[in-house]
């Protein structure tokens, strides 16, 4: 096992193959969910980080100079530009892509572990990342479905006012806060659109909360953010 941690031809090939497999597995899950970064992106990030770490190890061992983890530190901070490219803010100020960005950063860290020969850390870390993106995704969805608080984009019918909406919400045992008026291009002047946080005062599921909002008088369109 010790020679696999050295920069031999066998060790180099093994590290590249492991980084391809682990990066591909994580990226495959993201690709199946049609995320901005998929199989090839994660694979390239993991392999690239692995190669950088091997270059660092080679420079330190052969030339006896430099910090053995200096290049790896640059990867950890530098991967941020790629992650930032996957984060988008929608027209309703909804942020998407944070999980993908975090996955890319984690994939780079796994590549660094493989590149230095820490196969155990890479395998356990890769499994943890994959499980968090798959199994915990379902748990996160379940927890969100149980919450009584939602952020929503709401459009009112022409003639309906924000004041009447708030009164109707109060009658339905809903508390509305953090209201932010929106003005979409081409939106009718007499219509009202806004972002708001809505909380159910009484015990109700998220689905019941959404249905209550949709059935309220004056509500034309509702989108949960």
Buried (B, 14 or more C-beta within 10 A) or exposed (E): EEEEBEBEEEBBEBBBEBBBBBBBBBBBBBBEEEBBBBBEBBBBBBBBBBBBBBBBBEBBEEEEEEEEBEBBEEBBEEBEEBBEBBBEEEEBEBEBBEBBBBBBBBBBBBBBBBBBBBBEBBBEBBEEBBEBBEEEBEEEEEEEEEEBEBBBBBBBEEEBEBEBBBEBBEEBEBBBEEEEEBEEEEEEEEBBBBBBBBBBEEEBEBEEBBEBBEEBEBBBEBEBB
